[in-house]
């Protein structure tokens, strides 16, 4: 069956069943996103002004408590609902202020050790894919999308400083000393080394590889060590204040 695109007017071929269900309206995802951004954003959004009832909120809360990792498991979402969600989210871009609020809301949150253990068990397997196996087609898509996502084009680019070698004295003996001093716990999220199933990373607070003073080194898990590569000034001040408060507590003890 031939229909016209709702956005650009181009004719395209589709199944009559899709037209009957009200799906085949656009010739491509791009046209769908453009039309949605013009007609279903802001006050015109289909979800603007909607509020969840207390009963619905309670159901969602109970589902998360019952299965905190995959609380959506076993639930069925109609294709029409998926289509509406897709239309609503296509072409949406988060503003800097919105991202900042999300970051502040997530900062400092700690996942209970029991839930961490459940997550660890569910993700065991291929560590590169966190226990998931991607299809060849998906891997090719990721490869194409990230072809230029390296070097100076990467948001974490710092002028190639990662290629510079660490000092000879930054050895396993020093790292183990810092881990022991920090009670083998990540100093950001508090997760014990034994739950990570790998040794804690040793982070340079001032991001200077040559500064090997013990007060400039701190133990972090892999996730937190990656996290502190962003907003470096913030994390530098955060850890400096943390080490100063710990030194003060030890002095008063």
Secondary structure, DSSP 8 states (H G I E B T S, - for coil): -EEE-TTT--EEE--HHHHHHT----SSHHHHHHHHHHHSSGGG-TTTT----HHHHHHHHHHHHH-SSSTTTT----HHHHHHHHHHHTT----HHHHHHHHHHHTT----HHHHHHHHHHH-S-GGGTT----HHHHHHHHHHTTT-SGGGSTT--SSGGGS---TT--HHHHHHHHHHTTTB-TTT--BHHHHTS--EEEETTS-TT---GGGEEEE-HHHHHHTTSSHHHHHHHHHHHHHHHHHHHHH-
